């Protein structure tokens, strides 16, 4: 590892130091094992794909909130897309936390972050549909009728 990268690692932390060192190729550290580089590359690209897919699903759910005619259709689109988008986004964040450090090893802190992300994703994955069902049931008990094609305006 170069002198600049060593100095940065001691002052700002190894991951940020590695990022700063790669910003200037003249000061980049010697490449680690090929397997670690390959794993890091695949993890990073998979995380980017999952985050992008999660963002796209979330935005398409937002479009459904504007586009659909009544409360039930809007809640249906929000509930379905919300759960899948959260799963993709938290999966991508967990993969980012799984990227090995500059020495090729995972730290205990990264493992704890991954465990917390997975736990939050599971909690949201099971509670969001339950909350959607409860809200829909409350609207039905309150007497809110679903919109039908012959109706002039949606029931709000």
N, C-alpha and C positions, 0 to 999 in steps of 0.2 A: 504494500500500500504506500502511496506517495506521502511525502511530508505534509502536504496540504490536507489530504484526506485524513491522516492521523490526527492532525491538529483539530480539524472539524469534528471528528468522531469524539474527541475528548470534551469538546465544548458544547455541541448541539445534539449529540446522540448519533448512533450509527446509521439509522435509516435516512435521516436528513443529510448526514454527511455524505452518504453514498449518492443521494440524489444530486447534491451540490457538486460532487466530484464528477459525476457523469455529465453535468452541464458543461464542464470544461474537459474535453477528451484528453488533453495533455496531462491532467492530474488524476485521471481515472485509475482506480486500483487494478491490480492484475486480475484477470478473470478467474472466477472460482470454478469448481467442478462443472463439467458440461451438463450433468444430470440436474444440478441445482438451477442452473441458468434456464434449462428447458422447462423445468417445473415452474419456475417463477414466471416465465413467459406465458405458458399455458394458463396458469392461475390468473394472471393479470388480464389476459384477453377474455377468459371465461367470465371474470368479474365484470369487465366492461360490457360484455354482451348481456349478462343478467341485469345489470343496472339500466342499460338502454331499453331492454324488453320491458322491465318493470315501469320505467318512465312512460313508454309508449302505451302500455296497458292502462296506466293511471290517466293519461291524457285522453285516451279513447273513452274511458268511463266518464270523464268530465264532459266530453262531447255528448254522451248519452243523457246526462243530467239536463242539458240544454235542449236536446232534440226530442226526447220522448214526451208524450202528451199528458200523462197523469202521474200521480204520486207513486202508485204501485210499480209502474214501468221504470220510473226514475230510481226508485229504491232498489229494484231488481238489478239494474245495470250498475249502480254504485256498489251494491253488496258483492256481486260476482267479481267485478274488476278489482275492487279494493283488496280482496283476499289474495288473488293471484299476483297483483302488483307488489303487495307487501312481501309475499314469499320470494319473488324474484329479487327485490331490492335487498332484503335481508340476506339472501343467499349470496348475492354479489358482495355485500359488505363482509360476510364471513370469509369469502375467498380472499378478499383484500387483506384481512387480518391473518390469513394463512400463508402469506408470502414470506419466505424465509429472509432473515436478515443478511447483512453483507458477508457474514462468516458461514452462511449456509444452514444455520440452525434456527429453530423456532424458540422464542422466549416464552416463559410461563405467562407473562402478561398478555401476549398474543393469544395464548390458549384460553385464558380467562375471558378475553374479549369475544372470542369465537363462541364460547359456551353461553355467554350472556346474549349475544345476538341470536343464537339459535333458540334460546328459551323465550326471548321476547317475540320472535317470529312465530313460534308454536302457540304462545298465549294469544297473540292477535289472530292467528289462523283459525283458532277454535272459538274465540269470543266474538269476532266480527259477524259471522253468520248468525250466531245466537242473538246478538243485538238487532240485526236486521229483521229476524223473524219476530222478535218481541215488538219492534216498532210497527211492523206490518199487521200483526195481530191486534195491537192497540188501535190502529187506524180502522181496521175492520169492525172492531167492537164499538168504535165511536160512530159508525155508520157511513164511513167514506166509501162511496161506490166506485168501482173501476170504470174507466172511460171505455165506451164502446164505439164502434165505427159510425153508427148512426147519430151519435150525440154531436151537438153543434160545438160545444166547448168542453174541455176536460173539467172534471170535478176537482176543484182545489179546496 
